[in-house]
């Protein structure tokens, strides 16, 4: 009885813990100009995403953002 209760309690605690991930999710900024692919950049922070986005628009391109953020 005690063993069953402890196993059930351990299962409940294990299932209730959130999963943690140490890997950062990449966001990709892809730049197109006149329908042609120019370049892409892999970004891991909001600042890098914004920088790549505005770099593309300054070059006269159309940025598209894909990914995890």
N, CA, C, O and CB atoms as a CASP TS submission, in Angstrom:
PFRMAT TS
TARGET T0000
AUTHOR 0000-0000-0000
METHOD Language model
MODEL 1
PARENT N/A
ATOM      1  N   UNK     1       0.826  -1.196   0.000  1.00  0.00           N
ATOM      2  CA  UNK     1       0.000   0.000   0.000  1.00  0.00           C
ATOM      3  C   UNK     1       0.869   1.258   0.000  1.00  0.00           C
ATOM      4  O   UNK     1       0.628   2.184  -0.775  1.00  0.00           O
ATOM      5  CB  UNK     1      -0.939  -0.001   1.211  1.00  0.00           C
ATOM      6  N   UNK     2       1.873   1.287   0.866  1.00  0.00           N
ATOM      7  CA  UNK     2       2.740   2.462   0.944  1.00  0.00           C
ATOM      8  C   UNK     2       3.554   2.600  -0.338  1.00  0.00           C
ATOM      9  O   UNK     2       3.741   3.703  -0.852  1.00  0.00           O
ATOM     10  CB  UNK     2       3.677   2.369   2.168  1.00  0.00           C
ATOM     11  N   UNK     3       4.039   1.463  -0.851  1.00  0.00           N
ATOM     12  CA  UNK     3       4.832   1.501  -2.078  1.00  0.00           C
ATOM     13  C   UNK     3       3.993   2.018  -3.250  1.00  0.00           C
ATOM     14  O   UNK     3       4.479   2.819  -4.048  1.00  0.00           O
ATOM     15  CB  UNK     3       5.392   0.101  -2.398  1.00  0.00           C
ATOM     16  N   UNK     4       2.765   1.576  -3.358  1.00  0.00           N
ATOM     17  CA  UNK     4       1.870   2.021  -4.423  1.00  0.00           C
ATOM     18  C   UNK     4       1.582   3.511  -4.299  1.00  0.00           C
ATOM     19  O   UNK     4       1.550   4.229  -5.299  1.00  0.00           O
ATOM     20  CB  UNK     4       0.560   1.223  -4.393  1.00  0.00           C
ATOM     21  N   UNK     5       1.373   3.971  -3.080  1.00  0.00           N
ATOM     22  CA  UNK     5       1.107   5.385  -2.844  1.00  0.00           C
ATOM     23  C   UNK     5       2.316   6.237  -3.223  1.00  0.00           C
ATOM     24  O   UNK     5       2.159   7.291  -3.839  1.00  0.00           O
ATOM     25  CB  UNK     5       0.731   5.619  -1.377  1.00  0.00           C
ATOM     26  N   UNK     6       3.520   5.791  -2.861  1.00  0.00           N
ATOM     27  CA  UNK     6       4.732   6.536  -3.194  1.00  0.00           C
ATOM     28  C   UNK     6       4.971   6.575  -4.707  1.00  0.00           C
ATOM     29  O   UNK     6       5.390   7.600  -5.245  1.00  0.00           O
ATOM     30  CB  UNK     6       5.940   5.916  -2.489  1.00  0.00           C
ATOM     31  N   UNK     7       4.709   5.473  -5.380  1.00  0.00           N
ATOM     32  CA  UNK     7       4.872   5.442  -6.836  1.00  0.00           C
ATOM     33  C   UNK     7       3.880   6.393  -7.494  1.00  0.00           C
ATOM     34  O   UNK     7       4.236   7.125  -8.417  1.00  0.00           O
ATOM     35  CB  UNK     7       4.682   4.006  -7.379  1.00  0.00           C
ATOM     36  N   UNK     8       2.639   6.384  -7.021  1.00  0.00           N
ATOM     37  CA  UNK     8       1.623   7.278  -7.576  1.00  0.00           C
ATOM     38  C   UNK     8       1.990   8.738  -7.317  1.00  0.00           C
ATOM     39  O   UNK     8       1.837   9.583  -8.199  1.00  0.00           O
ATOM     40  CB  UNK     8       0.240   6.961  -6.977  1.00  0.00           C
ATOM     41  N   UNK     9       2.469   9.035  -6.121  1.00  0.00           N
ATOM     42  CA  UNK     9       2.880  10.395  -5.784  1.00  0.00           C
ATOM     43  C   UNK     9       4.063  10.841  -6.648  1.00  0.00           C
ATOM     44  O   UNK     9       4.093  11.974  -7.129  1.00  0.00           O
ATOM     45  CB  UNK     9       3.245  10.488  -4.294  1.00  0.00           C
ATOM     46  N   UNK    10       5.030   9.952  -6.841  1.00  0.00           N
ATOM     47  CA  UNK    10       6.186  10.275  -7.682  1.00  0.00           C
ATOM     48  C   UNK    10       5.755  10.526  -9.123  1.00  0.00           C
ATOM     49  O   UNK    10       6.282  11.424  -9.779  1.00  0.00           O
ATOM     50  CB  UNK    10       7.225   9.141  -7.630  1.00  0.00           C
ATOM     51  N   UNK    11       4.815   9.750  -9.614  1.00  0.00           N
ATOM     52  CA  UNK    11       4.323   9.933 -10.983  1.00  0.00           C
ATOM     53  C   UNK    11       3.610  11.267 -11.132  1.00  0.00           C
ATOM     54  O   UNK    11       3.783  11.954 -12.138  1.00  0.00           O
ATOM     55  CB  UNK    11       3.380   8.790 -11.375  1.00  0.00           C
ATOM     56  N   UNK    12       2.814  11.639 -10.144  1.00  0.00           N
ATOM     57  CA  UNK    12       2.095  12.917 -10.194  1.00  0.00           C
ATOM     58  C   UNK    12       3.075  14.083 -10.183  1.00  0.00           C
ATOM     59  O   UNK    12       2.920  15.035 -10.949  1.00  0.00           O
ATOM     60  CB  UNK    12       1.115  13.036  -9.010  1.00  0.00           C
ATOM     61  N   UNK    13       4.076  14.013  -9.322  1.00  0.00           N
ATOM     62  CA  UNK    13       5.067  15.085  -9.238  1.00  0.00           C
ATOM     63  C   UNK    13       5.858  15.180 -10.542  1.00  0.00           C
ATOM     64  O   UNK    13       6.101  16.278 -11.041  1.00  0.00           O
ATOM     65  CB  UNK    13       6.022  14.850  -8.046  1.00  0.00           C
ATOM     66  N   UNK    14       6.255  14.042 -11.090  1.00  0.00           N
ATOM     67  CA  UNK    14       7.029  14.038 -12.330  1.00  0.00           C
ATOM     68  C   UNK    14       6.232  14.613 -13.489  1.00  0.00           C
ATOM     69  O   UNK    14       6.771  15.382 -14.284  1.00  0.00           O
ATOM     70  CB  UNK    14       7.483  12.627 -12.667  1.00  0.00           C
ATOM     71  N   UNK    15       4.977  14.261 -13.597  1.00  0.00           N
ATOM     72  CA  UNK    15       4.147  14.748 -14.693  1.00  0.00           C
ATOM     73  C   UNK    15       3.777  16.218 -14.543  1.00  0.00           C
ATOM     74  O   UNK    15       3.482  16.887 -15.534  1.00  0.00           O
ATOM     75  CB  UNK    15       2.895  13.920 -14.791  1.00  0.00           C
ATOM     76  N   UNK    16       3.789  16.725 -13.318  1.00  0.00           N
ATOM     77  CA  UNK    16       3.401  18.116 -13.108  1.00  0.00           C
ATOM     78  C   UNK    16       4.561  19.093 -13.293  1.00  0.00           C
ATOM     79  O   UNK    16       4.330  20.298 -13.388  1.00  0.00           O
ATOM     80  CB  UNK    16       2.823  18.278 -11.729  1.00  0.00           C
ATOM     81  N   UNK    17       5.792  18.606 -13.346  1.00  0.00           N
ATOM     82  CA  UNK    17       6.945  19.484 -13.533  1.00  0.00           C
ATOM     83  C   UNK    17       7.007  19.963 -14.976  1.00  0.00           C
ATOM     84  O   UNK    17       6.803  19.177 -15.901  1.00  0.00           O
ATOM     85  CB  UNK    17       8.253  18.762 -13.150  1.00  0.00           C
ATOM     86  N   UNK    18       7.284  21.237 -15.173  1.00  0.00           N
ATOM     87  CA  UNK    18       7.412  21.728 -16.548  1.00  0.00           C
ATOM     88  C   UNK    18       8.702  21.213 -17.173  1.00  0.00           C
ATOM     89  O   UNK    18       9.676  20.936 -16.474  1.00  0.00           O
ATOM     90  CB  UNK    18       7.379  23.272 -16.584  1.00  0.00           C
ATOM     91  N   UNK    19       8.698  21.092 -18.468  1.00  0.00           N
ATOM     92  CA  UNK    19       9.918  20.681 -19.156  1.00  0.00           C
ATOM     93  C   UNK    19      10.743  21.926 -19.446  1.00  0.00           C
ATOM     94  O   UNK    19      10.223  22.942 -19.907  1.00  0.00           O
ATOM     95  CB  UNK    19       9.596  19.899 -20.472  1.00  0.00           C
ATOM     96  N   UNK    20      12.017  21.829 -19.173  1.00  0.00           N
ATOM     97  CA  UNK    20      12.926  22.946 -19.397  1.00  0.00           C
ATOM     98  C   UNK    20      13.822  22.625 -20.577  1.00  0.00           C
ATOM     99  O   UNK    20      14.290  21.497 -20.725  1.00  0.00           O
ATOM    100  CB  UNK    20      13.767  23.245 -18.134  1.00  0.00           C
ATOM    101  N   UNK    21      14.055  23.604 -21.401  1.00  0.00           N
ATOM    102  CA  UNK    21      14.943  23.446 -22.542  1.00  0.00           C
ATOM    103  C   UNK    21      16.031  24.498 -22.442  1.00  0.00           C
ATOM    104  O   UNK    21      15.752  25.681 -22.245  1.00  0.00           O
ATOM    105  CB  UNK    21      14.168  23.562 -23.889  1.00  0.00           C
ATOM    106  N   UNK    22      17.259  24.064 -22.578  1.00  0.00           N
ATOM    107  CA  UNK    22      18.363  25.018 -22.506  1.00  0.00           C
ATOM    108  C   UNK    22      18.737  25.556 -23.885  1.00  0.00           C
ATOM    109  O   UNK    22      19.451  26.554 -23.987  1.00  0.00           O
ATOM    110  CB  UNK    22      19.577  24.367 -21.858  1.00  0.00           C
ATOM    111  N   UNK    23      18.269  24.915 -24.924  1.00  0.00           N
ATOM    112  CA  UNK    23      18.589  25.375 -26.279  1.00  0.00           C
ATOM    113  C   UNK    23      17.709  26.560 -26.653  1.00  0.00           C
ATOM    114  O   UNK    23      16.514  26.580 -26.359  1.00  0.00           O
ATOM    115  CB  UNK    23      18.412  24.230 -27.303  1.00  0.00           C
ATOM    116  N   UNK    24      18.305  27.529 -27.293  1.00  0.00           N
ATOM    117  CA  UNK    24      17.543  28.680 -27.756  1.00  0.00           C
ATOM    118  C   UNK    24      16.922  28.356 -29.105  1.00  0.00           C
ATOM    119  O   UNK    24      17.519  27.665 -29.931  1.00  0.00           O
ATOM    120  CB  UNK    24      18.439  29.941 -27.851  1.00  0.00           C
ATOM    121  N   UNK    25      15.736  28.856 -29.310  1.00  0.00           N
ATOM    122  CA  UNK    25      15.071  28.648 -30.587  1.00  0.00           C
ATOM    123  C   UNK    25      15.483  29.746 -31.556  1.00  0.00           C
ATOM    124  O   UNK    25      15.477  30.929 -31.216  1.00  0.00           O
ATOM    125  CB  UNK    25      13.536  28.616 -30.412  1.00  0.00           C
ATOM    126  N   UNK    26      15.833  29.342 -32.742  1.00  0.00           N
ATOM    127  CA  UNK    26      16.263  30.307 -33.751  1.00  0.00           C
ATOM    128  C   UNK    26      15.062  30.857 -34.505  1.00  0.00           C
ATOM    129  O   UNK    26      14.069  30.163 -34.722  1.00  0.00           O
ATOM    130  CB  UNK    26      17.257  29.663 -34.731  1.00  0.00           C
ATOM    131  N   UNK    27      15.177  32.099 -34.891  1.00  0.00           N
ATOM    132  CA  UNK    27      14.214  32.740 -35.779  1.00  0.00           C
ATOM    133  C   UNK    27      14.969  33.106 -37.045  1.00  0.00           C
ATOM    134  O   UNK    27      16.086  33.619 -36.984  1.00  0.00           O
ATOM    135  CB  UNK    27      13.542  34.008 -35.112  1.00  0.00           C
ATOM    136  N   UNK    28      14.364  32.844 -38.178  1.00  0.00           N
ATOM    137  CA  UNK    28      15.017  33.107 -39.455  1.00  0.00           C
ATOM    138  C   UNK    28      14.363  34.298 -40.130  1.00  0.00           C
ATOM    139  O   UNK    28      13.142  34.349 -40.279  1.00  0.00           O
ATOM    140  CB  UNK    28      14.960  31.870 -40.369  1.00  0.00           C
ATOM    141  N   UNK    29      15.174  35.243 -40.531  1.00  0.00           N
ATOM    142  CA  UNK    29      14.708  36.378 -41.321  1.00  0.00           C
ATOM    143  C   UNK    29      15.211  36.138 -42.741  1.00  0.00           C
ATOM    144  O   UNK    29      16.415  36.101 -42.992  1.00  0.00           O
ATOM    145  CB  UNK    29      15.220  37.770 -40.734  1.00  0.00           C
ATOM    146  N   UNK    30      14.267  35.976 -43.662  1.00  0.00           N
ATOM    147  CA  UNK    30      14.601  35.708 -45.061  1.00  0.00           C
ATOM    148  C   UNK    30      14.267  36.958 -45.863  1.00  0.00           C
ATOM    149  O   UNK    30      13.177  37.516 -45.736  1.00  0.00           O
ATOM    150  CB  UNK    30      13.826  34.452 -45.612  1.00  0.00           C
ATOM    151  N   UNK    31      15.209  37.390 -46.687  1.00  0.00           N
ATOM    152  CA  UNK    31      15.030  38.615 -47.460  1.00  0.00           C
ATOM    153  C   UNK    31      14.866  38.289 -48.945  1.00  0.00           C
ATOM    154  O   UNK    31      15.680  37.579 -49.536  1.00  0.00           O
ATOM    155  CB  UNK    31      16.223  39.569 -47.247  1.00  0.00           C
ATOM    156  N   UNK    32      13.805  38.821 -49.525  1.00  0.00           N
ATOM    157  CA  UNK    32      13.526  38.672 -50.955  1.00  0.00           C
ATOM    158  C   UNK    32      13.484  40.057 -51.592  1.00  0.00           C
ATOM    159  O   UNK    32      13.070  41.028 -50.959  1.00  0.00           O
ATOM    160  CB  UNK    32      12.181  37.908 -51.194  1.00  0.00           C
ATOM    161  N   UNK    33      13.912  40.138 -52.841  1.00  0.00           N
ATOM    162  CA  UNK    33      13.809  41.389 -53.591  1.00  0.00           C
ATOM    163  C   UNK    33      13.337  41.051 -55.002  1.00  0.00           C
ATOM    164  O   UNK    33      13.964  40.270 -55.717  1.00  0.00           O
ATOM    165  CB  UNK    33      15.181  42.161 -53.618  1.00  0.00           C
ATOM    166  N   UNK    34      12.217  41.661 -55.383  1.00  0.00           N
ATOM    167  CA  UNK    34      11.596  41.392 -56.684  1.00  0.00           C
ATOM    168  C   UNK    34      11.331  39.902 -56.890  1.00  0.00           C
ATOM    169  O   UNK    34      11.480  39.384 -57.997  1.00  0.00           O
ATOM    170  CB  UNK    34      12.484  41.918 -57.809  1.00  0.00           C
ATOM    171  N   UNK    35      10.941  39.223 -55.822  1.00  0.00           N
ATOM    172  CA  UNK    35      10.624  37.802 -55.902  1.00  0.00           C
ATOM    173  C   UNK    35      11.827  36.878 -55.875  1.00  0.00           C
ATOM    174  O   UNK    35      11.663  35.659 -55.930  1.00  0.00           O
ATOM    175  CB  UNK    35       9.860  37.546 -57.128  1.00  0.00           C
ATOM    176  N   UNK    36      13.033  37.428 -55.791  1.00  0.00           N
ATOM    177  CA  UNK    36      14.256  36.619 -55.764  1.00  0.00           C
ATOM    178  C   UNK    36      14.834  36.588 -54.355  1.00  0.00           C
ATOM    179  O   UNK    36      14.809  37.588 -53.638  1.00  0.00           O
ATOM    180  CB  UNK    36      15.301  37.171 -56.761  1.00  0.00           C
ATOM    181  N   UNK    37      15.348  35.445 -53.974  1.00  0.00           N
ATOM    182  CA  UNK    37      15.989  35.273 -52.678  1.00  0.00           C
ATOM    183  C   UNK    37      17.294  36.063 -52.646  1.00  0.00           C
ATOM    184  O   UNK    37      18.128  35.934 -53.541  1.00  0.00           O
ATOM    185  CB  UNK    37      16.249  33.776 -52.385  1.00  0.00           C
ATOM    186  N   UNK    38      17.466  36.892 -51.596  1.00  0.00           N
ATOM    187  CA  UNK    38      18.723  37.630 -51.426  1.00  0.00           C
ATOM    188  C   UNK    38      19.613  36.965 -50.389  1.00  0.00           C
ATOM    189  O   UNK    38      20.744  36.579 -50.685  1.00  0.00           O
ATOM    190  CB  UNK    38      18.444  39.080 -51.022  1.00  0.00           C
ATOM    191  N   UNK    39      19.105  36.835 -49.187  1.00  0.00           N
ATOM    192  CA  UNK    39      19.871  36.270 -48.089  1.00  0.00           C
ATOM    193  C   UNK    39      18.930  35.886 -46.959  1.00  0.00           C
ATOM    194  O   UNK    39      17.748  36.227 -46.967  1.00  0.00           O
ATOM    195  CB  UNK    39      20.941  37.263 -47.596  1.00  0.00           C
ATOM    196  N   UNK    40      19.487  35.161 -45.977  1.00  0.00           N
ATOM    197  CA  UNK    40      18.744  34.884 -44.749  1.00  0.00           C
ATOM    198  C   UNK    40      19.692  35.026 -43.571  1.00  0.00           C
ATOM    199  O   UNK    40      20.910  34.920 -43.710  1.00  0.00           O
ATOM    200  CB  UNK    40      18.101  33.460 -44.779  1.00  0.00           C
ATOM    201  N   UNK    41      19.111  35.266 -42.428  1.00  0.00           N
ATOM    202  CA  UNK    41      19.904  35.390 -41.208  1.00  0.00           C
ATOM    203  C   UNK    41      19.210  34.633 -40.087  1.00  0.00           C
ATOM    204  O   UNK    41      17.990  34.702 -39.935  1.00  0.00           O
ATOM    205  CB  UNK    41      20.111  36.881 -40.821  1.00  0.00           C
ATOM    206  N   UNK    42      19.999  33.914 -39.309  1.00  0.00           N
ATOM    207  CA  UNK    42      19.501  33.173 -38.157  1.00  0.00           C
ATOM    208  C   UNK    42      19.686  34.063 -36.931  1.00  0.00           C
ATOM    209  O   UNK    42      20.799  34.503 -36.644  1.00  0.00           O
ATOM    210  CB  UNK    42      20.246  31.792 -37.987  1.00  0.00           C
ATOM    211  N   UNK    43      18.603  34.327 -36.212  1.00  0.00           N
ATOM    212  CA  UNK    43      18.662  35.249 -35.076  1.00  0.00           C
ATOM    213  C   UNK    43      18.171  34.558 -33.807  1.00  0.00           C
ATOM    214  O   UNK    43      17.291  33.698 -33.848  1.00  0.00           O
ATOM    215  CB  UNK    43      17.821  36.516 -35.358  1.00  0.00           C
ATOM    216  N   UNK    44      18.760  34.953 -32.679  1.00  0.00           N
ATOM    217  CA  UNK    44      18.400  34.364 -31.391  1.00  0.00           C
ATOM    218  C   UNK    44      17.871  35.385 -30.390  1.00  0.00           C
ATOM    219  O   UNK    44      17.501  35.019 -29.275  1.00  0.00           O
ATOM    220  CB  UNK    44      19.590  33.664 -30.805  1.00  0.00           C
ATOM    221  N   UNK    45      17.831  36.649 -30.769  1.00  0.00           N
ATOM    222  CA  UNK    45      17.313  37.670 -29.856  1.00  0.00           C
ATOM    223  C   UNK    45      16.425  38.629 -30.636  1.00  0.00           C
ATOM    224  O   UNK    45      16.496  38.711 -31.862  1.00  0.00           O
ATOM    225  CB  UNK    45      18.472  38.439 -29.156  1.00  0.00           C
ATOM    226  N   UNK    46      15.595  39.344 -29.906  1.00  0.00           N
ATOM    227  CA  UNK    46      14.700  40.308 -30.542  1.00  0.00           C
ATOM    228  C   UNK    46      15.482  41.392 -31.280  1.00  0.00           C
ATOM    229  O   UNK    46      15.079  41.829 -32.358  1.00  0.00           O
ATOM    230  CB  UNK    46      13.781  40.944 -29.500  1.00  0.00           C
ATOM    231  N   UNK    47      16.591  41.821 -30.702  1.00  0.00           N
ATOM    232  CA  UNK    47      17.410  42.844 -31.342  1.00  0.00           C
ATOM    233  C   UNK    47      17.991  42.374 -32.670  1.00  0.00           C
ATOM    234  O   UNK    47      18.035  43.132 -33.639  1.00  0.00           O
ATOM    235  CB  UNK    47      18.527  43.264 -30.417  1.00  0.00           C
ATOM    236  N   UNK    48      18.437  41.122 -32.710  1.00  0.00           N
ATOM    237  CA  UNK    48      18.984  40.569 -33.953  1.00  0.00           C
ATOM    238  C   UNK    48      17.909  40.417 -35.014  1.00  0.00           C
ATOM    239  O   UNK    48      18.163  40.636 -36.199  1.00  0.00           O
ATOM    240  CB  UNK    48      19.646  39.221 -33.691  1.00  0.00           C
ATOM    241  N   UNK    49      16.712  40.042 -34.593  1.00  0.00           N
ATOM    242  CA  UNK    49      15.593  39.912 -35.530  1.00  0.00           C
ATOM    243  C   UNK    49      15.271  41.272 -36.131  1.00  0.00           C
ATOM    244  O   UNK    49      15.127  41.404 -37.347  1.00  0.00           O
ATOM    245  CB  UNK    49      14.342  39.318 -34.825  1.00  0.00           C
ATOM    246  N   UNK    50      15.158  42.288 -35.270  1.00  0.00           N
ATOM    247  CA  UNK    50      14.856  43.642 -35.751  1.00  0.00           C
ATOM    248  C   UNK    50      15.948  44.167 -36.676  1.00  0.00           C
ATOM    249  O   UNK    50      15.656  44.795 -37.694  1.00  0.00           O
ATOM    250  CB  UNK    50      14.676  44.595 -34.572  1.00  0.00           C
ATOM    251  N   UNK    51      17.201  43.912 -36.324  1.00  0.00           N
ATOM    252  CA  UNK    51      18.320  44.374 -37.137  1.00  0.00           C
ATOM    253  C   UNK    51      18.273  43.762 -38.537  1.00  0.00           C
ATOM    254  O   UNK    51      18.442  44.466 -39.532  1.00  0.00           O
ATOM    255  CB  UNK    51      19.649  44.034 -36.456  1.00  0.00           C
ATOM    256  N   UNK    52      18.045  42.465 -38.610  1.00  0.00           N
ATOM    257  CA  UNK    52      17.975  41.794 -39.913  1.00  0.00           C
ATOM    258  C   UNK    52      16.756  42.260 -40.700  1.00  0.00           C
ATOM    259  O   UNK    52      16.826  42.430 -41.918  1.00  0.00           O
ATOM    260  CB  UNK    52      17.932  40.268 -39.731  1.00  0.00           C
ATOM    261  N   UNK    53      15.651  42.465 -40.010  1.00  0.00           N
ATOM    262  CA  UNK    53      14.421  42.916 -40.668  1.00  0.00           C
ATOM    263  C   UNK    53      14.633  44.283 -41.324  1.00  0.00           C
ATOM    264  O   UNK    53      14.295  44.477 -42.492  1.00  0.00           O
ATOM    265  CB  UNK    53      13.255  42.984 -39.650  1.00  0.00           C
ATOM    266  N   UNK    54      15.194  45.226 -40.563  1.00  0.00           N
ATOM    267  CA  UNK    54      15.393  46.571 -41.093  1.00  0.00           C
ATOM    268  C   UNK    54      16.523  46.625 -42.115  1.00  0.00           C
ATOM    269  O   UNK    54      16.494  47.459 -43.020  1.00  0.00           O
ATOM    270  CB  UNK    54      15.680  47.536 -39.962  1.00  0.00           C
ATOM    271  N   UNK    55      17.514  45.751 -41.986  1.00  0.00           N
ATOM    272  CA  UNK    55      18.562  45.667 -43.006  1.00  0.00           C
ATOM    273  C   UNK    55      17.956  45.281 -44.354  1.00  0.00           C
ATOM    274  O   UNK    55      18.318  45.837 -45.391  1.00  0.00           O
ATOM    275  CB  UNK    55      19.649  44.644 -42.592  1.00  0.00           C
ATOM    276  N   UNK    56      17.032  44.327 -44.327  1.00  0.00           N
ATOM    277  CA  UNK    56      16.376  43.890 -45.558  1.00  0.00           C
ATOM    278  C   UNK    56      15.549  45.020 -46.168  1.00  0.00           C
ATOM    279  O   UNK    56      15.611  45.253 -47.375  1.00  0.00           O
ATOM    280  CB  UNK    56      15.485  42.672 -45.284  1.00  0.00           C
ATOM    281  N   UNK    57      14.781  45.717 -45.344  1.00  0.00           N
ATOM    282  CA  UNK    57      13.959  46.810 -45.876  1.00  0.00           C
ATOM    283  C   UNK    57      14.831  47.951 -46.391  1.00  0.00           C
ATOM    284  O   UNK    57      14.485  48.591 -47.384  1.00  0.00           O
ATOM    285  CB  UNK    57      12.994  47.331 -44.797  1.00  0.00           C
ATOM    286  N   UNK    58      15.961  48.215 -45.727  1.00  0.00           N
ATOM    287  CA  UNK    58      16.876  49.260 -46.201  1.00  0.00           C
ATOM    288  C   UNK    58      17.516  48.897 -47.538  1.00  0.00           C
ATOM    289  O   UNK    58      17.876  49.782 -48.315  1.00  0.00           O
ATOM    290  CB  UNK    58      17.965  49.512 -45.164  1.00  0.00           C
ATOM    291  N   UNK    59      17.658  47.606 -47.807  1.00  0.00           N
ATOM    292  CA  UNK    59      18.211  47.150 -49.083  1.00  0.00           C
ATOM    293  C   UNK    59      17.135  47.076 -50.163  1.00  0.00           C
ATOM    294  O   UNK    59      17.415  46.662 -51.288  1.00  0.00           O
ATOM    295  CB  UNK    59      18.876  45.783 -48.915  1.00  0.00           C
ATOM    296  N   UNK    60      15.908  47.473 -49.830  1.00  0.00           N
ATOM    297  CA  UNK    60      14.823  47.457 -50.797  1.00  0.00           C
ATOM    298  C   UNK    60      14.134  46.116 -50.924  1.00  0.00           C
ATOM    299  O   UNK    60      13.403  45.872 -51.884  1.00  0.00           O
ATOM    300  CB  UNK    60      15.333  47.865 -52.118  1.00  0.00           C
ATOM    301  N   UNK    61      14.367  45.250 -49.960  1.00  0.00           N
ATOM    302  CA  UNK    61      13.788  43.910 -50.012  1.00  0.00           C
ATOM    303  C   UNK    61      12.525  43.776 -49.186  1.00  0.00           C
ATOM    304  O   UNK    61      12.079  44.716 -48.528  1.00  0.00           O
ATOM    305  CB  UNK    61      14.790  42.904 -49.547  1.00  0.00           C
ATOM    306  N   UNK    62      11.966  42.583 -49.241  1.00  0.00           N
ATOM    307  CA  UNK    62      10.783  42.241 -48.459  1.00  0.00           C
ATOM    308  C   UNK    62      11.171  41.151 -47.470  1.00  0.00           C
ATOM    309  O   UNK    62      11.438  40.021 -47.881  1.00  0.00           O
ATOM    310  CB  UNK    62       9.601  41.777 -49.378  1.00  0.00           C
ATOM    311  N   UNK    63      11.210  41.461 -46.168  1.00  0.00           N
ATOM    312  CA  UNK    63      11.604  40.449 -45.190  1.00  0.00           C
ATOM    313  C   UNK    63      10.442  39.527 -44.822  1.00  0.00           C
ATOM    314  O   UNK    63       9.287  39.949 -44.762  1.00  0.00           O
ATOM    315  CB  UNK    63      12.148  41.119 -43.936  1.00  0.00           C
ATOM    316  N   UNK    64      10.771  38.285 -44.582  1.00  0.00           N
ATOM    317  CA  UNK    64       9.816  37.316 -44.042  1.00  0.00           C
ATOM    318  C   UNK    64      10.468  36.674 -42.835  1.00  0.00           C
ATOM    319  O   UNK    64      11.637  36.290 -42.877  1.00  0.00           O
ATOM    320  CB  UNK    64       9.400  36.235 -45.113  1.00  0.00           C
ATOM    321  N   UNK    65       9.704  36.561 -41.759  1.00  0.00           N
ATOM    322  CA  UNK    65      10.233  36.050 -40.502  1.00  0.00           C
ATOM    323  C   UNK    65       9.592  34.699 -40.219  1.00  0.00           C
ATOM    324  O   UNK    65       8.368  34.564 -40.230  1.00  0.00           O
ATOM    325  CB  UNK    65       9.976  37.046 -39.334  1.00  0.00           C
ATOM    326  N   UNK    66      10.437  33.700 -39.964  1.00  0.00           N
ATOM    327  CA  UNK    66       9.982  32.354 -39.637  1.00  0.00           C
ATOM    328  C   UNK    66      10.667  31.899 -38.365  1.00  0.00           C
ATOM    329  O   UNK    66      11.796  32.307 -38.094  1.00  0.00           O
ATOM    330  CB  UNK    66      10.264  31.369 -40.795  1.00  0.00           C
ATOM    331  N   UNK    67      10.014  31.072 -37.589  1.00  0.00           N
ATOM    332  CA  UNK    67      10.723  30.436 -36.499  1.00  0.00           C
ATOM    333  C   UNK    67      10.078  30.550 -35.152  1.00  0.00           C
ATOM    334  O   UNK    67       8.871  30.745 -35.006  1.00  0.00           O
ATOM    335  CB  UNK    67      12.047  30.979 -36.417  1.00  0.00           C
ATOM    336  N   UNK    68      10.971  30.415 -34.140  1.00  0.00           N
ATOM    337  CA  UNK    68      10.522  30.149 -32.791  1.00  0.00           C
ATOM    338  C   UNK    68      10.141  31.308 -31.917  1.00  0.00           C
ATOM    339  O   UNK    68       9.475  31.076 -30.908  1.00  0.00           O
ATOM    340  CB  UNK    68      11.517  29.443 -32.135  1.00  0.00           C
ATOM    341  N   UNK    69      10.493  32.501 -32.203  1.00  0.00           N
ATOM    342  CA  UNK    69      10.195  33.591 -31.282  1.00  0.00           C
ATOM    343  C   UNK    69       8.874  34.208 -31.561  1.00  0.00           C
ATOM    344  O   UNK    69       8.472  35.145 -30.871  1.00  0.00           O
ATOM    345  CB  UNK    69      11.248  34.633 -31.340  1.00  0.00           C
TER
END
